[in-house]
Amino acid sequence: MKVPAFLQWFKSVLIVSFACSFMLTAAAQNYYPSDVGNIWVLESIDGEERNTYTLEGPETVDGEERILLKIKNEELSTGEVDTDTYFLTVGADAIELHKTIFELKEPPAMVTADFSTPVTFFPLQLELGDKWQIAEDADVKLEIGLAISGKSITDFEVVGFEEVVTPAGTFQNCAKVQVNVNFTAGGFLNLDSGTHQWFAPDIGPIQYENSDGLLFTLVRSNLLTVPEEPDTTEEDVISEPTSEENATSEPSPEEDVMTETPLEEETMPEPVPYDVTGDGVVNVLDLTFVAARFGASDADADVTGDGTINILDLVLIARNLSN
């Protein structure tokens, strides 16, 4: 009897392991969603500046389609605007950079850089300690008509994961990325800056601290889902009763007792889908419960309702773990 029991346990462990690995793959979080049309608007906490990130395109450049990330930097008091443009493609593991066009304020100039081989602009998944670098040779065209060559090196490092509170909401498990930039050109232009950026999983950029320590926070984005307010009809609008109505409509103590709703009915929780153990949460106990009945017919473990306990039941539970 010991051998079949051990084999049954081992089979359950293998199935649960497979389901958990599937769950981890399905739950991988994208820290820079790259769909065309995505918009993020960040404003400085002093109310003087606004940064607007937009993904546009695709645009054909040298016969290849590119997504354009445009970051518009706006001085709200003066209306002065400069725009940085990144030409991107999206790979399996990272967003790749092919070209950049920057507008500089001081000195007034246009900086362009082309990459014969694309470089990593941003990994789709991030872990603590991840590092990457963008090194580029750039052409600088000053407003006075002078053209010079320059070099830019940008180092990125994931230095933490934090909760971030913004006007647009509170975000958990946000990746804090330290960005150090060095730009030199012509022997007289040497710019260094250190900034921090925060990215929320499946949302993208939600906070930015510039080299002067000024903080920009997310105020709106089309990736945030806002619940719609229910329509209000005339029947829903009830005018406040007058003092006379209050005096005549007060219920008697007996009526108070009859109209009270039992506390149990008010606080009764809704059943949780895929919670086959009935403990109020979808967790590894539910996976184990179903895995132990794999191949059998058990209505309590058959979450798909197809009459058989199979991998589909496990996948559904794995996708909804911790709900």
Contacts in CASP RR format, 6 or more apart in sequence:
PFRMAT RR
TARGET T0000
AUTHOR 0000-0000-0000
METHOD contacts of the structure
MODEL  1
MKVPAFLQWFKSVLIVSFACSFMLTAAAQNYYPSDVGNIWVLESIDGEER
NTYTLEGPETVDGEERILLKIKNEELSTGEVDTDTYFLTVGADAIELHKT
IFELKEPPAMVTADFSTPVTFFPLQLELGDKWQIAEDADVKLEIGLAISG
KSITDFEVVGFEEVVTPAGTFQNCAKVQVNVNFTAGGFLNLDSGTHQWFA
PDIGPIQYENSDGLLFTLVRSNLLTVPEEPDTTEEDVISEPTSEENATSE
PSPEEDVMTETPLEEETMPEPVPYDVTGDGVVNVLDLTFVAARFGASDAD
ADVTGDGTINILDLVLIARNLSN
8 292 0 8 1.000
11 291 0 8 1.000
11 294 0 8 1.000
12 288 0 8 1.000
12 291 0 8 1.000
12 292 0 8 1.000
12 294 0 8 1.000
13 291 0 8 1.000
15 291 0 8 1.000
15 294 0 8 1.000
15 311 0 8 1.000
15 314 0 8 1.000
16 284 0 8 1.000
16 287 0 8 1.000
16 288 0 8 1.000
16 291 0 8 1.000
16 314 0 8 1.000
18 311 0 8 1.000
18 314 0 8 1.000
19 287 0 8 1.000
19 291 0 8 1.000
19 311 0 8 1.000
19 314 0 8 1.000
19 315 0 8 1.000
19 317 0 8 1.000
19 318 0 8 1.000
20 284 0 8 1.000
20 287 0 8 1.000
20 318 0 8 1.000
22 315 0 8 1.000
22 318 0 8 1.000
23 318 0 8 1.000
23 319 0 8 1.000
23 321 0 8 1.000
26 318 0 8 1.000
26 319 0 8 1.000
28 124 0 8 1.000
28 125 0 8 1.000
29 125 0 8 1.000
29 173 0 8 1.000
29 201 0 8 1.000
29 202 0 8 1.000
30 124 0 8 1.000
30 125 0 8 1.000
30 201 0 8 1.000
30 202 0 8 1.000
31 122 0 8 1.000
31 123 0 8 1.000
31 124 0 8 1.000
31 125 0 8 1.000
31 126 0 8 1.000
31 175 0 8 1.000
31 199 0 8 1.000
31 200 0 8 1.000
31 201 0 8 1.000
31 204 0 8 1.000
32 95 0 8 1.000
32 122 0 8 1.000
32 124 0 8 1.000
32 199 0 8 1.000
32 204 0 8 1.000
32 205 0 8 1.000
33 202 0 8 1.000
33 203 0 8 1.000
33 204 0 8 1.000
33 223 0 8 1.000
34 55 0 8 1.000
34 67 0 8 1.000
34 88 0 8 1.000
34 90 0 8 1.000
34 95 0 8 1.000
35 55 0 8 1.000
36 55 0 8 1.000
36 56 0 8 1.000
36 57 0 8 1.000
36 58 0 8 1.000
36 67 0 8 1.000
37 54 0 8 1.000
37 55 0 8 1.000
37 56 0 8 1.000
37 222 0 8 1.000
38 53 0 8 1.000
38 54 0 8 1.000
38 55 0 8 1.000
38 221 0 8 1.000
38 222 0 8 1.000
38 223 0 8 1.000
39 52 0 8 1.000
39 53 0 8 1.000
39 54 0 8 1.000
39 55 0 8 1.000
39 220 0 8 1.000
39 221 0 8 1.000
39 222 0 8 1.000
40 52 0 8 1.000
40 53 0 8 1.000
40 204 0 8 1.000
40 205 0 8 1.000
40 206 0 8 1.000
40 218 0 8 1.000
40 221 0 8 1.000
40 223 0 8 1.000
41 50 0 8 1.000
41 51 0 8 1.000
41 52 0 8 1.000
41 53 0 8 1.000
41 218 0 8 1.000
41 219 0 8 1.000
41 220 0 8 1.000
41 221 0 8 1.000
42 50 0 8 1.000
42 51 0 8 1.000
42 52 0 8 1.000
42 53 0 8 1.000
42 205 0 8 1.000
42 206 0 8 1.000
42 207 0 8 1.000
42 208 0 8 1.000
42 216 0 8 1.000
42 217 0 8 1.000
42 218 0 8 1.000
42 219 0 8 1.000
43 49 0 8 1.000
43 50 0 8 1.000
43 51 0 8 1.000
43 167 0 8 1.000
43 216 0 8 1.000
43 217 0 8 1.000
43 219 0 8 1.000
44 50 0 8 1.000
44 214 0 8 1.000
44 215 0 8 1.000
44 216 0 8 1.000
45 214 0 8 1.000
45 215 0 8 1.000
45 216 0 8 1.000
45 217 0 8 1.000
46 214 0 8 1.000
47 76 0 8 1.000
48 75 0 8 1.000
48 76 0 8 1.000
48 77 0 8 1.000
49 73 0 8 1.000
49 74 0 8 1.000
49 75 0 8 1.000
49 76 0 8 1.000
49 214 0 8 1.000
49 216 0 8 1.000
50 73 0 8 1.000
50 74 0 8 1.000
50 76 0 8 1.000
51 71 0 8 1.000
51 72 0 8 1.000
51 73 0 8 1.000
51 74 0 8 1.000
51 208 0 8 1.000
51 216 0 8 1.000
52 71 0 8 1.000
52 72 0 8 1.000
52 74 0 8 1.000
53 69 0 8 1.000
53 70 0 8 1.000
53 71 0 8 1.000
53 205 0 8 1.000
54 69 0 8 1.000
54 70 0 8 1.000
54 72 0 8 1.000
55 67 0 8 1.000
55 68 0 8 1.000
55 69 0 8 1.000
56 67 0 8 1.000
56 68 0 8 1.000
56 69 0 8 1.000
56 70 0 8 1.000
57 66 0 8 1.000
57 67 0 8 1.000
57 68 0 8 1.000
58 65 0 8 1.000
58 66 0 8 1.000
58 67 0 8 1.000
59 65 0 8 1.000
59 66 0 8 1.000
59 67 0 8 1.000
59 68 0 8 1.000
59 87 0 8 1.000
60 66 0 8 1.000
61 87 0 8 1.000
61 98 0 8 1.000
61 99 0 8 1.000
64 89 0 8 1.000
64 98 0 8 1.000
65 89 0 8 1.000
66 87 0 8 1.000
66 88 0 8 1.000
66 89 0 8 1.000
66 98 0 8 1.000
66 99 0 8 1.000
67 87 0 8 1.000
67 88 0 8 1.000
67 89 0 8 1.000
67 90 0 8 1.000
68 85 0 8 1.000
68 86 0 8 1.000
68 87 0 8 1.000
68 88 0 8 1.000
69 85 0 8 1.000
69 86 0 8 1.000
69 88 0 8 1.000
70 83 0 8 1.000
70 84 0 8 1.000
70 85 0 8 1.000
70 86 0 8 1.000
71 83 0 8 1.000
71 84 0 8 1.000
71 85 0 8 1.000
71 86 0 8 1.000
72 81 0 8 1.000
72 82 0 8 1.000
72 83 0 8 1.000
73 81 0 8 1.000
73 82 0 8 1.000
73 83 0 8 1.000
73 84 0 8 1.000
74 80 0 8 1.000
74 81 0 8 1.000
75 81 0 8 1.000
80 105 0 8 1.000
82 103 0 8 1.000
82 104 0 8 1.000
82 105 0 8 1.000
83 103 0 8 1.000
84 100 0 8 1.000
84 101 0 8 1.000
84 102 0 8 1.000
84 103 0 8 1.000
85 100 0 8 1.000
85 101 0 8 1.000
85 102 0 8 1.000
86 97 0 8 1.000
86 99 0 8 1.000
86 100 0 8 1.000
86 121 0 8 1.000
87 97 0 8 1.000
87 98 0 8 1.000
87 99 0 8 1.000
87 100 0 8 1.000
88 95 0 8 1.000
88 96 0 8 1.000
88 97 0 8 1.000
88 98 0 8 1.000
88 121 0 8 1.000
89 95 0 8 1.000
89 96 0 8 1.000
89 98 0 8 1.000
89 118 0 8 1.000
90 96 0 8 1.000
91 124 0 8 1.000
93 123 0 8 1.000
93 124 0 8 1.000
93 125 0 8 1.000
94 120 0 8 1.000
94 121 0 8 1.000
94 122 0 8 1.000
94 123 0 8 1.000
94 124 0 8 1.000
95 120 0 8 1.000
95 121 0 8 1.000
95 122 0 8 1.000
95 123 0 8 1.000
95 124 0 8 1.000
96 118 0 8 1.000
96 119 0 8 1.000
96 120 0 8 1.000
96 121 0 8 1.000
97 115 0 8 1.000
97 118 0 8 1.000
97 119 0 8 1.000
97 120 0 8 1.000
97 121 0 8 1.000
97 134 0 8 1.000
98 114 0 8 1.000
98 115 0 8 1.000
98 118 0 8 1.000
99 112 0 8 1.000
99 113 0 8 1.000
99 114 0 8 1.000
99 115 0 8 1.000
100 111 0 8 1.000
100 112 0 8 1.000
100 113 0 8 1.000
100 136 0 8 1.000
100 138 0 8 1.000
101 110 0 8 1.000
101 111 0 8 1.000
101 112 0 8 1.000
102 110 0 8 1.000
102 111 0 8 1.000
102 112 0 8 1.000
103 109 0 8 1.000
103 110 0 8 1.000
103 111 0 8 1.000
104 110 0 8 1.000
104 111 0 8 1.000
107 142 0 8 1.000
107 143 0 8 1.000
107 189 0 8 1.000
108 142 0 8 1.000
108 143 0 8 1.000
109 140 0 8 1.000
109 141 0 8 1.000
109 142 0 8 1.000
109 143 0 8 1.000
110 140 0 8 1.000
110 141 0 8 1.000
111 138 0 8 1.000
111 139 0 8 1.000
111 140 0 8 1.000
111 141 0 8 1.000
111 152 0 8 1.000
111 183 0 8 1.000
112 138 0 8 1.000
112 139 0 8 1.000
112 141 0 8 1.000
113 136 0 8 1.000
113 137 0 8 1.000
113 138 0 8 1.000
113 139 0 8 1.000
113 152 0 8 1.000
115 136 0 8 1.000
119 134 0 8 1.000
119 135 0 8 1.000
119 136 0 8 1.000
120 132 0 8 1.000
120 134 0 8 1.000
121 134 0 8 1.000
123 130 0 8 1.000
123 132 0 8 1.000
126 158 0 8 1.000
126 175 0 8 1.000
126 177 0 8 1.000
126 199 0 8 1.000
127 158 0 8 1.000
128 158 0 8 1.000
128 159 0 8 1.000
128 160 0 8 1.000
128 161 0 8 1.000
129 157 0 8 1.000
129 158 0 8 1.000
129 159 0 8 1.000
129 160 0 8 1.000
130 156 0 8 1.000
130 157 0 8 1.000
130 158 0 8 1.000
131 155 0 8 1.000
131 156 0 8 1.000
131 157 0 8 1.000
131 158 0 8 1.000
132 156 0 8 1.000
133 153 0 8 1.000
133 154 0 8 1.000
133 155 0 8 1.000
133 156 0 8 1.000
134 152 0 8 1.000
134 153 0 8 1.000
134 154 0 8 1.000
134 156 0 8 1.000
135 151 0 8 1.000
135 152 0 8 1.000
135 153 0 8 1.000
135 154 0 8 1.000
136 151 0 8 1.000
136 152 0 8 1.000
136 153 0 8 1.000
137 149 0 8 1.000
137 150 0 8 1.000
137 151 0 8 1.000
138 149 0 8 1.000
138 150 0 8 1.000
138 151 0 8 1.000
138 152 0 8 1.000
138 183 0 8 1.000
138 185 0 8 1.000
139 147 0 8 1.000
139 148 0 8 1.000
139 149 0 8 1.000
139 150 0 8 1.000
140 147 0 8 1.000
140 148 0 8 1.000
140 149 0 8 1.000
140 150 0 8 1.000
140 185 0 8 1.000
140 189 0 8 1.000
141 147 0 8 1.000
142 148 0 8 1.000
148 185 0 8 1.000
148 186 0 8 1.000
148 189 0 8 1.000
149 185 0 8 1.000
149 186 0 8 1.000
150 183 0 8 1.000
150 184 0 8 1.000
150 185 0 8 1.000
150 186 0 8 1.000
150 189 0 8 1.000
151 183 0 8 1.000
151 184 0 8 1.000
151 185 0 8 1.000
152 181 0 8 1.000
152 182 0 8 1.000
152 183 0 8 1.000
152 184 0 8 1.000
153 181 0 8 1.000
153 182 0 8 1.000
154 179 0 8 1.000
154 180 0 8 1.000
154 181 0 8 1.000
155 179 0 8 1.000
155 180 0 8 1.000
155 181 0 8 1.000
156 177 0 8 1.000
156 178 0 8 1.000
156 179 0 8 1.000
157 177 0 8 1.000
157 178 0 8 1.000
158 175 0 8 1.000
158 176 0 8 1.000
158 177 0 8 1.000
159 176 0 8 1.000
159 177 0 8 1.000
159 178 0 8 1.000
159 196 0 8 1.000
160 175 0 8 1.000
160 176 0 8 1.000
161 173 0 8 1.000
161 174 0 8 1.000
161 175 0 8 1.000
161 176 0 8 1.000
162 174 0 8 1.000
162 176 0 8 1.000
162 198 0 8 1.000
163 170 0 8 1.000
163 171 0 8 1.000
163 172 0 8 1.000
163 173 0 8 1.000
163 174 0 8 1.000
164 170 0 8 1.000
164 171 0 8 1.000
164 174 0 8 1.000
164 198 0 8 1.000
164 200 0 8 1.000
164 206 0 8 1.000
164 207 0 8 1.000
164 217 0 8 1.000
166 206 0 8 1.000
166 207 0 8 1.000
166 217 0 8 1.000
166 218 0 8 1.000
166 219 0 8 1.000
167 217 0 8 1.000
167 218 0 8 1.000
167 219 0 8 1.000
168 206 0 8 1.000
168 217 0 8 1.000
168 218 0 8 1.000
168 219 0 8 1.000
168 220 0 8 1.000
168 221 0 8 1.000
168 224 0 8 1.000
169 218 0 8 1.000
169 224 0 8 1.000
171 200 0 8 1.000
171 203 0 8 1.000
171 206 0 8 1.000
172 200 0 8 1.000
173 200 0 8 1.000
173 201 0 8 1.000
174 198 0 8 1.000
174 199 0 8 1.000
174 200 0 8 1.000
174 201 0 8 1.000
174 206 0 8 1.000
174 207 0 8 1.000
175 198 0 8 1.000
175 199 0 8 1.000
175 201 0 8 1.000
176 196 0 8 1.000
176 197 0 8 1.000
176 198 0 8 1.000
177 196 0 8 1.000
177 197 0 8 1.000
177 198 0 8 1.000
177 199 0 8 1.000
178 194 0 8 1.000
178 195 0 8 1.000
178 196 0 8 1.000
179 194 0 8 1.000
179 195 0 8 1.000
179 196 0 8 1.000
179 197 0 8 1.000
180 192 0 8 1.000
180 193 0 8 1.000
180 194 0 8 1.000
181 191 0 8 1.000
181 192 0 8 1.000
181 193 0 8 1.000
181 194 0 8 1.000
181 195 0 8 1.000
182 190 0 8 1.000
182 191 0 8 1.000
182 192 0 8 1.000
183 189 0 8 1.000
183 190 0 8 1.000
183 191 0 8 1.000
183 192 0 8 1.000
184 190 0 8 1.000
184 191 0 8 1.000
193 210 0 8 1.000
193 211 0 8 1.000
194 211 0 8 1.000
195 208 0 8 1.000
195 209 0 8 1.000
195 210 0 8 1.000
195 211 0 8 1.000
196 208 0 8 1.000
196 209 0 8 1.000
197 205 0 8 1.000
197 207 0 8 1.000
197 208 0 8 1.000
197 209 0 8 1.000
198 205 0 8 1.000
198 206 0 8 1.000
198 207 0 8 1.000
198 208 0 8 1.000
199 205 0 8 1.000
199 206 0 8 1.000
200 206 0 8 1.000
202 223 0 8 1.000
203 221 0 8 1.000
203 223 0 8 1.000
203 224 0 8 1.000
204 223 0 8 1.000
205 218 0 8 1.000
206 217 0 8 1.000
206 218 0 8 1.000
207 215 0 8 1.000
207 216 0 8 1.000
207 217 0 8 1.000
207 218 0 8 1.000
208 215 0 8 1.000
208 216 0 8 1.000
209 215 0 8 1.000
209 216 0 8 1.000
210 216 0 8 1.000
241 249 0 8 1.000
251 259 0 8 1.000
269 280 0 8 1.000
271 278 0 8 1.000
272 278 0 8 1.000
272 280 0 8 1.000
272 281 0 8 1.000
272 282 0 8 1.000
272 323 0 8 1.000
273 282 0 8 1.000
273 320 0 8 1.000
273 323 0 8 1.000
274 282 0 8 1.000
274 286 0 8 1.000
274 303 0 8 1.000
274 316 0 8 1.000
274 317 0 8 1.000
274 320 0 8 1.000
274 323 0 8 1.000
275 281 0 8 1.000
275 282 0 8 1.000
275 286 0 8 1.000
276 286 0 8 1.000
276 289 0 8 1.000
276 290 0 8 1.000
276 300 0 8 1.000
276 301 0 8 1.000
276 303 0 8 1.000
276 317 0 8 1.000
277 285 0 8 1.000
277 286 0 8 1.000
277 289 0 8 1.000
279 285 0 8 1.000
281 322 0 8 1.000
281 323 0 8 1.000
282 317 0 8 1.000
282 320 0 8 1.000
282 321 0 8 1.000
282 322 0 8 1.000
282 323 0 8 1.000
283 321 0 8 1.000
283 322 0 8 1.000
284 321 0 8 1.000
286 317 0 8 1.000
287 314 0 8 1.000
287 317 0 8 1.000
287 318 0 8 1.000
287 321 0 8 1.000
289 300 0 8 1.000
289 301 0 8 1.000
290 301 0 8 1.000
290 303 0 8 1.000
290 309 0 8 1.000
290 313 0 8 1.000
290 314 0 8 1.000
290 317 0 8 1.000
291 314 0 8 1.000
293 301 0 8 1.000
293 309 0 8 1.000
294 309 0 8 1.000
294 310 0 8 1.000
294 314 0 8 1.000
295 308 0 8 1.000
295 309 0 8 1.000
295 310 0 8 1.000
296 308 0 8 1.000
296 309 0 8 1.000
297 307 0 8 1.000
297 308 0 8 1.000
297 309 0 8 1.000
298 309 0 8 1.000
299 305 0 8 1.000
299 307 0 8 1.000
301 309 0 8 1.000
301 313 0 8 1.000
302 308 0 8 1.000
302 309 0 8 1.000
302 313 0 8 1.000
303 313 0 8 1.000
303 316 0 8 1.000
303 317 0 8 1.000
304 310 0 8 1.000
304 312 0 8 1.000
304 313 0 8 1.000
304 316 0 8 1.000
306 312 0 8 1.000
END
